[in-house]
Amino acid sequence: MDFILSTDWGLFFVFTIGIVGILGLADFLLKKLNVHPHTTRRLVHILVGCLVCVAPFIFDSQYPVLLVALIFTIMNFIAIKMNLLKGIHETDRISYGTVYFPISFFILVCWFWHKDPAILQTAMLIMAFGDPVASWVGESRKKPLLFTILTEKKSLQGTIAMFLVSFVVAVISMKIFRGIFSDPISWITALTFGFFAAIFSAGAETISHKGTDNLMVPIGAGIILDALYNGVPEFQLHLMLWMGITVAIAYIAYKAKALSLSGAMGAWLLGTVVFGLGGTEWMIPVIVFFICSTLLTKLGKKHKKKLETVFEKTGKRDIFQVFANGGVAMIATMCWHFLSTTWPNLEILWYLIFLGSIAAATADTWGTEIGAFSTHKPVSILTWKYVPQGTSGGLTIIGTTGAFLGSFLIALAGKISLQYFTEIQMSWTAVWVISGVGLIGALVDSFLGATIQAQYQCPSCKKITEKTHHCENVNIPLVRGNRMITNDIVNLSNTVAGGLLGGLAYLILF
């Protein structure tokens, strides 16, 4: 036994058996003692969360730990599909939280095992305790104050509980583990940084969907804790300041009806990362995109009224639209911030990926908004024949010109802000290339819209639409495309294409 426990792979065996034992205990409590499945699920959440946090103390290498995470990711996914392990999967809603939990652990181990294990442990403990307590508090109230951001109802009491638990865990855990693995920290530092990590964790939990909080909360907490604890004082102040400012920006956009409630929450999370982790040169292109696109939408609202029955989404942007347009930019910003010390020569690569994705989002938005003013029928990107206005994949001269101008504006904003705030020169050739990248991204959007995006036909008026409901008919027949390919998926493809082409531009230009 001593030999087994003295080796990492022997510990891997014991560690795996320990987790299996916890899962078995949950099934025993459910089937033999009739313990409520919500209770058994919370118990597993806490016990497994605490167990995995012991890993940095007992394993020398991260590879056995990564294998454990991979095994339980696959095992839990199979269990959900085969209706097994009811002690953790017997719930009144579909949830893949038990799959996301080991995935988040896998990511955090890769990220922090050598860099800062205290953050790995703290992020997992926030999820281990925060989510069970929040759900228990919400369900135990007789008249909880409910709100819905995505599809799942949340309670104000549960969200407050999530914040408080996250705060306590972030403070105590970092205070203890930082003292073990590196230099001790002061209580003031632990309290201050813990507060902002808890705010971000609670915000991420409110927009969770089908268990995604088990991924978003620990990863989000890890991002904020890493940025704060491993950043210089000027950057720490910058991040905390922008976490507050983006709350105000999101609230103003929500009150102006530019964003829905979910869109405001998504904008706050995205803005915290892009504005907080990036510098001013990262903020300006995003601000230009949002302000100009919102003004265009408001300007042509009455003119585009006739298209509201065709387009899947019009008016206020929701969280899916926010991340479809800005998700790639957010990832590029994170890569720039966290990887620039490892690969300092690739800083401009992340910026061009960022700029290409924003240019593509702007081109698509401007092309749609300006194209709606065309007095001529659009032509199909596939057949070049005239199609009705509002048809997916339809192109007009004015709309395509508007798309290029929007892309050029973002490229120009990037050049000016990069030169002014970092003294990095971005050539005019790069500006024109990024302008073209944005236009190509918009054309990719149009092509996908004309080929695989879901299109439905109303049985009453016979109109082709992106909506699943029309003329008071629900779940109208699909006539083209795939139901899974929604407008948000097409928009995401647009920004991914823009980001990839922006990265290709780096290889060509630099």
GIWO-V89674 format. One record per residue. SS is DSSP state (2 for helix, 1 for strand, 0 for the rest). BURIAL is # if it has 9 or more other C-alpha atoms within 8 Angstrom, else .. Layout:
SS|BURIAL ; SS|BURIAL
This chain:
0|. ; 2|. ; 2|. ; 2|# ; 2|# ; 0|. ; 0|. ; 2|# ; 2|. ; 2|# ; 2|# ; 2|# ; 2|. ; 2|# ; 2|. ; 2|# ; 2|. ; 2|. ; 2|# ; 2|. ; 2|. ; 2|# ; 2|# ; 2|# ; 2|. ; 2|# ; 2|# ; 2|# ; 2|# ; 2|# ; 2|. ; 2|. ; 0|. ; 0|. ; 0|# ; 0|. ; 2|# ; 2|# ; 2|. ; 2|# ; 2|# ; 2|# ; 2|# ; 2|# ; 2|# ; 2|# ; 2|# ; 2|# ; 2|# ; 2|# ; 2|# ; 2|. ; 0|# ; 0|# ; 2|# ; 2|# ; 2|. ; 2|. ; 0|# ; 0|. ; 0|. ; 0|# ; 2|. ; 2|# ; 2|# ; 2|# ; 2|. ; 2|# ; 2|# ; 2|# ; 2|. ; 2|# ; 2|# ; 2|# ; 2|. ; 2|# ; 2|# ; 2|. ; 2|# ; 2|# ; 2|. ; 0|. ; 0|. ; 0|. ; 0|# ; 2|# ; 2|# ; 2|# ; 2|# ; 0|# ; 0|# ; 0|. ; 0|. ; 0|. ; 0|# ; 0|# ; 2|# ; 2|# ; 2|# ; 2|# ; 2|# ; 2|# ; 2|# ; 2|# ; 2|# ; 2|# ; 2|# ; 2|# ; 2|# ; 2|# ; 2|. ; 2|# ; 0|# ; 0|. ; 0|. ; 0|# ; 2|# ; 2|# ; 2|# ; 2|# ; 2|# ; 2|# ; 2|# ; 2|# ; 2|# ; 2|# ; 2|# ; 2|# ; 2|# ; 2|# ; 2|# ; 2|# ; 2|# ; 2|# ; 2|# ; 2|# ; 2|# ; 2|# ; 2|. ; 2|. ; 0|. ; 0|. ; 0|. ; 0|# ; 0|. ; 1|. ; 1|. ; 1|. ; 0|# ; 0|# ; 0|. ; 0|. ; 1|# ; 1|# ; 1|# ; 2|# ; 2|# ; 2|# ; 2|# ; 2|# ; 2|# ; 2|# ; 2|# ; 2|# ; 2|# ; 2|# ; 2|# ; 2|# ; 2|# ; 2|# ; 2|# ; 2|# ; 2|# ; 2|# ; 2|# ; 2|. ; 2|# ; 2|# ; 2|# ; 2|. ; 2|# ; 0|. ; 0|. ; 0|. ; 0|# ; 0|. ; 2|. ; 2|. ; 2|. ; 2|# ; 2|# ; 2|. ; 2|# ; 2|# ; 2|# ; 2|# ; 2|# ; 2|# ; 2|# ; 2|# ; 2|# ; 2|# ; 2|# ; 2|# ; 2|# ; 2|# ; 0|# ; 0|# ; 0|# ; 0|# ; 0|# ; 0|# ; 2|# ; 2|# ; 2|# ; 2|# ; 2|# ; 2|# ; 2|# ; 2|# ; 2|# ; 2|# ; 2|. ; 2|# ; 2|# ; 2|# ; 2|# ; 2|# ; 2|. ; 0|. ; 0|# ; 0|. ; 2|. ; 2|. ; 2|# ; 2|# ; 2|. ; 2|# ; 2|# ; 2|# ; 2|# ; 2|# ; 2|# ; 2|. ; 2|. ; 2|# ; 2|# ; 2|. ; 2|# ; 2|# ; 2|# ; 2|. ; 2|# ; 2|# ; 2|. ; 0|. ; 0|# ; 0|# ; 1|# ; 0|# ; 2|# ; 2|# ; 2|# ; 2|# ; 2|# ; 2|# ; 2|# ; 2|# ; 2|# ; 2|# ; 2|# ; 2|# ; 2|# ; 2|# ; 2|# ; 2|# ; 2|# ; 0|# ; 0|. ; 2|# ; 2|# ; 2|# ; 2|# ; 2|# ; 2|# ; 2|# ; 2|. ; 2|# ; 2|# ; 2|. ; 2|. ; 2|. ; 2|# ; 2|# ; 2|. ; 2|# ; 2|# ; 2|. ; 2|. ; 0|# ; 0|# ; 0|. ; 0|. ; 0|# ; 2|. ; 2|. ; 2|# ; 0|# ; 0|# ; 0|# ; 0|# ; 0|# ; 0|. ; 0|. ; 0|. ; 0|. ; 1|# ; 0|# ; 2|# ; 2|# ; 2|# ; 2|# ; 2|# ; 2|# ; 2|# ; 2|# ; 2|# ; 2|# ; 2|# ; 2|# ; 2|. ; 2|# ; 2|# ; 2|# ; 2|# ; 2|# ; 2|# ; 2|. ; 2|# ; 0|# ; 0|. ; 0|. ; 0|. ; 2|. ; 2|. ; 2|. ; 2|# ; 2|. ; 2|# ; 2|# ; 2|# ; 2|# ; 2|# ; 2|# ; 2|# ; 2|# ; 2|# ; 2|# ; 2|# ; 2|# ; 2|# ; 2|# ; 2|# ; 2|# ; 2|# ; 2|# ; 2|# ; 2|# ; 2|# ; 2|# ; 2|# ; 0|# ; 0|. ; 0|# ; 0|. ; 0|. ; 0|# ; 1|# ; 1|# ; 1|# ; 0|# ; 0|. ; 0|. ; 0|. ; 0|. ; 1|. ; 1|# ; 0|. ; 0|# ; 0|# ; 0|# ; 0|. ; 0|# ; 1|# ; 1|# ; 0|# ; 2|. ; 2|# ; 2|# ; 2|# ; 2|# ; 2|# ; 2|# ; 2|# ; 2|# ; 2|# ; 2|# ; 2|# ; 2|. ; 2|# ; 2|# ; 2|# ; 2|# ; 2|# ; 2|# ; 2|. ; 2|# ; 2|# ; 2|# ; 2|. ; 2|. ; 2|. ; 0|. ; 0|. ; 0|. ; 0|# ; 0|. ; 2|. ; 2|. ; 2|# ; 2|# ; 2|# ; 2|# ; 2|# ; 2|# ; 2|# ; 2|# ; 2|# ; 2|# ; 2|# ; 2|# ; 2|# ; 2|# ; 2|# ; 2|# ; 2|# ; 2|# ; 2|# ; 2|# ; 2|# ; 2|. ; 0|# ; 1|# ; 0|# ; 1|# ; 1|# ; 1|# ; 0|# ; 0|. ; 0|. ; 0|. ; 0|. ; 0|. ; 1|# ; 1|# ; 0|# ; 0|# ; 0|# ; 0|# ; 1|# ; 0|. ; 0|. ; 1|# ; 0|. ; 0|. ; 0|# ; 0|. ; 1|# ; 1|. ; 1|# ; 0|# ; 1|. ; 0|. ; 0|. ; 0|# ; 0|# ; 2|# ; 2|# ; 2|# ; 2|# ; 2|# ; 2|# ; 2|# ; 2|# ; 2|# ; 2|# ; 2|# ; 2|# ; 2|# ; 2|# ; 2|# ; 2|# ; 2|# ; 2|. ; 2|# ; 2|# ; 2|. ; 2|. ; 2|. ; 0|.
